[in-house]
Structures are given as structure tokens and as C-alpha cells.
Amino acid sequence: MSCICNEKNNCTCCIEVESCCVEYDNILALDNVSFSIPKGSFIGVLGPNGGGKSTLFNAIAGLEKITHGKISINGKSPVESMGKISYVPQKEMINWKFPLSVYDVVSQGKIRGGSFRNILGFSDDLVVDSLKKVNMYEKKNEMIANLSGGEKQRTFIARALAQESEILLLDEAFSGVDFGSQEDISDVLKLLTSESKTILMSTHDLNSLSDRYDKVLCLNGHICAYGSPEKVLTEEVLKELYGVHKDRLIDHRIGNHNNDL
């Protein structure tokens, strides 16, 4: 798939999505979605409940089959890239009562051969380094159920780092997290992008967008806008983002997609 960004001769994009559609249970969840993301970017995916944010993340992670279009991760398909992508789902999808410590959760980032400890995780050094990066090393022996919302998110970010992922998909990572902890997590994520990690984080929150993200992807079934927050979040875009606009899907019904590739 050729790059759809504006730097075709010097492309640094690690995620390319072209004319992507996803439909299931007679619902068109994503409609003709196209964008590209350079390596080392921090992207906020903004949209309402049911707007397709989780579906998009599942498609990028190779967990959701696309009906139409193409997704490329560093030139490969999502399924071929699974080891390079870490997906942290919404907290409601995680069983927080499971009897694991912070260290155990991070150790599960990747399974390699070796001792029993390495079978659960791999090497102590990588786990410790990941915990230290997110400021959770001092709580490594805490049970996951006893953590605050922000601490739980930092633990799962550490797990993604231990997996040695190049791309992090964080679904509503700030849900139920106080503002101070949000800022702490944002600082950690910005540090990771400086190390060439690429991060997409879905959110409902319109506050502090310019301070947190390089760009925002406005999604409500289709792409409403994509670019720097201060440029794309116009009144018209916000109405489209949070409004009902079935007329925009008129040429893309279930099983019928225009501009077929």
C-alpha cells in the first residue's frame, strides 16, 4: 500500500489506514476511514461513545476484521505486526480482582523460555526498567486490585513496555483517573514518544488537547477531522463529531462501499 501522507518520497509513517470500513451485526462501525501516523507521534482519538474508537483500535491491533480497505503497520498487516503492538483496553474490560501483583502483570508482557519467572515474563531487568519508567517500581508488590485508577493505567503501560511494543493503543486511559494522575501519565507517554514509540489514546475529554497530543483524530463512524487540535477543533467539526449525520453514510451501507480498492 502506498503512503497516503504528504511525504511520499521521505515517509516516516508507521501506521497507514486507507479507505477502511468495518461492519458487524448489521452495523457500519467505521466508514471509509483514511489517515497516516508518523513514527514517534502522540495521537488523541476523539469521539463519542459508539463513534468507532475501540473498533479502530481493534482493527489496528489485528483483532477486528476489516470489511473494506487496507491497514499497514510498518508495511505489514496488523496480524503480522501483533508483536509490535500493545493494546490496553478500557478498564471495564479488565478483571481487576484477579490475584496478581503489579510485578506479575508487567511480567506477562511477553513470554520467553527459561526459568519459571521467565516463563511468566522474561527477564527481571526489562520488567524493572519498565516499572521504573512509569514510576511504579516502588509498588511492584502491590496487588493490582488495590491500585488507584492512575496506578492501574501506569502498570499496563509498563506491561506494554515490557512487551517491547513499538505502538501503544490506549483505550480511554484517563477514564476514572484524577487530573493530577492524568498529567503524570501524559508526561510518561511524552517521554515514550521521544524514544520513538507511537501512541494512540482514545478520549472523550476536550480539555488540555493542545498540551497533550501532537494531533487529534476526530472520529464518529468516519473521520470528521485530523490535525493539530488548535486547527481542527472548530465549531463545525465538534457538531459533526457529536451530532447525528446519517446523510454522510449514504454511499456506504452494509456490504456496499464506494471507491472500491
Summary of the structure (lengths in Angstrom):
residues: 261
radius of gyration: 18.7
end to end distance: 10.7
largest distance: 58.5
contacts: 829
relative contact order: 0.18
helix: 35%
strand: 25%
